[in-house]
């Protein structure tokens, strides 16, 4: 009987020096991390300016200057620029237009907008050759419809500080086609007329401004 008990215990207990078999537990499967979505850049609006010296296409920067771009596009959609002129042209500096008719009368415009020059300057959009910017009076936040295109690098128009003199002029896009037309306009002969200087002797017309399909 004792021998039978020993045999039974030998079957139940593990052999001396031998560890009991332990089943490995598979590690928990962690859910795969979903990659963060890549932000899609905002489509940059493009506007074709049909001038009497040829078409000019500008690409705008709505992420850098949202209020300024919205304002400019509203004038484009309203047809405001159709029939206006480039009334101020300074060789080696800039060409300005979008607000006056051929008789140098100013077209009615919307309210003035906030000047976004500090943020566009910080982002690297400056008054360099080929950029389009808002024209204004001496007051920083007085821009309405008139704009200008730089034909040279004009750092003195950039934002320097928050004072009235240093606030700067807001660039909000750049010419991507037709800079040759801009250069031709910049070379026209000008004169003093109706109390205004740098007026082209013969009208430089802005026949229309057309919003192009987004790309």
C-alpha positions in Angstrom: 0.0 0.0 0.0 2.8 2.4 0.9 4.4 1.6 -2.5 1.1 2.5 -4.2 1.0 5.9 -2.4 4.5 6.7 -3.5 3.7 6.0 -7.1 0.6 8.2 -6.9 2.6 11.1 -5.3 5.2 10.7 -8.0 2.6 11.2 -10.6 1.1 14.3 -8.9 4.3 16.1 -7.8 6.9 17.4 -10.2 10.3 15.7 -10.1 12.9 17.3 -7.8 14.9 20.0 -9.5 12.4 20.4 -12.3 10.4 23.5 -12.5 6.7 23.2 -13.3 5.8 24.1 -16.8 4.6 27.7 -17.1 2.7 28.7 -20.2 3.9 32.0 -21.7 1.2 34.6 -21.9 1.4 36.5 -25.2 1.8 40.3 -24.7 -1.2 42.4 -25.1 -1.6 43.6 -28.6 -1.6 47.4 -28.6 -3.7 49.2 -31.1 -1.7 50.8 -33.9 -1.3 54.5 -33.5 -3.2 56.5 -36.0 -0.9 59.0 -37.6 -1.9 62.6 -37.1 -3.5 64.0 -40.2 -1.3 66.2 -42.3 -2.8 69.7 -42.5 -3.9 70.6 -46.0 -2.6 74.0 -47.0 -5.2 76.5 -47.9 -5.6 77.0 -51.6 -4.0 80.2 -52.8 -6.4 82.4 -54.8 -5.1 83.8 -58.1 -6.4 86.9 -59.8 -5.7 88.0 -63.4 -5.3 91.7 -63.9 -6.1 92.7 -67.5 -4.1 95.8 -68.1 -3.6 97.8 -71.3 0.0 96.6 -71.3 -0.9 92.9 -70.9 -2.2 90.4 -68.3 -0.7 90.1 -64.9 -1.5 87.2 -62.6 -1.1 87.6 -58.8 -1.2 84.7 -56.3 -2.5 85.8 -52.9 -1.7 84.6 -49.3 -4.9 84.1 -47.4 -3.1 82.3 -44.5 -0.7 85.2 -43.9 -3.1 88.1 -44.6 -6.7 86.8 -44.3 -8.5 90.1 -43.9 -6.5 91.8 -46.6 -7.0 89.0 -49.1 -10.7 88.8 -48.3 -11.0 92.5 -48.9 -9.2 92.4 -52.2 -11.2 89.4 -53.4 -14.4 91.2 -52.5 -13.5 94.1 -54.7 -12.6 91.6 -57.5 -16.0 89.9 -57.2 -17.8 93.2 -57.1 -16.2 94.2 -60.4 -14.8 97.3 -58.7 -11.5 97.2 -60.5 -13.0 97.1 -64.0 -12.4 100.4 -65.7 -9.9 101.8 -63.2 -6.4 102.9 -64.0 -2.8 102.8 -62.6 -2.8 106.4 -61.6 0.6 106.6 -59.8 3.7 105.2 -61.5 7.2 105.7 -60.2 10.1 104.0 -62.2 12.2 101.8 -60.0 9.7 101.9 -57.2 6.1 100.7 -57.8 2.9 101.1 -59.8 -0.3 101.9 -58.0 -3.9 101.6 -59.1 -7.4 100.2 -58.4 -9.2 103.2 -57.1 -9.4 106.0 -59.7 -11.1 106.3 -63.1 -9.5 107.9 -66.2 -10.7 111.4 -65.2 -8.9 110.8 -61.8 -12.1 110.7 -59.9 -12.1 108.1 -57.0 -14.5 105.2 -57.1 -16.6 104.6 -54.0 -15.1 101.9 -51.8 -15.9 99.9 -48.7 -14.7 100.7 -45.2 -10.9 100.7 -44.4 -9.4 97.5 -43.2 -7.0 96.5 -40.5 -3.4 96.6 -41.4 -1.8 93.1 -41.3 1.7 94.2 -42.1 3.2 93.1 -38.8 2.2 89.5 -39.2 3.0 89.2 -42.9 6.4 90.8 -42.4 7.1 88.3 -39.5 6.1 85.4 -41.9 8.6 86.7 -44.5 6.2 88.3 -46.9 7.8 91.7 -47.5 7.8 94.6 -50.0 10.1 92.9 -52.5 10.1 93.0 -56.2 6.9 91.5 -57.6 4.8 91.5 -54.5 1.4 93.2 -54.4 0.5 95.3 -51.3 -2.2 97.6 -50.1 -1.9 101.4 -50.6 -3.0 103.7 -47.9 -2.8 107.1 -46.4 -0.4 108.0 -43.6 -2.8 106.3 -41.1 -1.8 102.6 -40.7 -5.3 101.2 -40.9 -6.6 103.3 -43.9 -6.3 100.9 -46.8 -9.4 100.3 -48.9 -9.4 99.3 -52.6 -6.1 100.7 -54.0 -3.1 98.4 -54.3 0.4 98.6 -55.7 2.9 96.3 -57.2 6.6 96.6 -56.2 9.0 96.8 -59.2 12.0 96.8 -56.8 12.8 95.7 -53.3 11.4 98.4 -51.1 12.4 97.6 -47.5 11.5 101.1 -46.3 7.8 100.1 -46.8 8.1 97.1 -44.5 6.9 96.9 -40.9 9.5 98.1 -38.4 7.5 98.9 -35.2 4.0 99.7 -34.0 4.3 103.4 -34.5 2.4 105.3 -37.2 5.7 105.8 -39.1 7.0 102.3 -38.7 3.8 100.2 -39.1 4.5 99.5 -42.7 2.5 98.5 -45.8 0.9 95.1 -46.0 2.1 92.8 -48.8 -0.5 90.0 -49.4 0.7 88.2 -52.5 3.0 88.2 -55.5 3.1 88.3 -59.3 3.5 84.8 -60.7 3.0 85.8 -64.4 3.2 89.0 -66.4 5.9 90.8 -64.5 7.1 92.0 -68.0 3.8 94.0 -68.3 4.4 95.5 -64.8 7.9 96.6 -65.9 6.5 98.2 -69.0 4.0 100.2 -67.0 6.7 101.3 -64.6 8.6 103.0 -67.5 5.7 105.1 -68.9 6.1 108.9 -68.9 4.3 110.7 -66.1 3.2 114.2 -65.3 1.6 116.4 -62.7 -2.1 116.6 -63.1 -5.1 117.7 -61.0 -2.8 118.2 -58.0 -1.3 114.7 -58.3 2.2 113.7 -59.3 3.5 110.7 -61.1 0.3 110.4 -63.2 0.9 108.6 -66.6 0.6 110.9 -69.5 -1.6 108.4 -71.2 -4.0 106.2 -69.2 -2.7 102.8 -68.1 -6.0 101.0 -67.9 -7.0 98.1 -65.6 -9.7 96.7 -67.9 -10.8 94.0 -65.4 -9.7 91.8 -62.5 -10.8 88.1 -62.8 -10.7 85.5 -60.1 -9.0 82.4 -61.6 -9.9 78.8 -60.7 -8.2 77.5 -57.6 -5.3 75.1 -58.0 
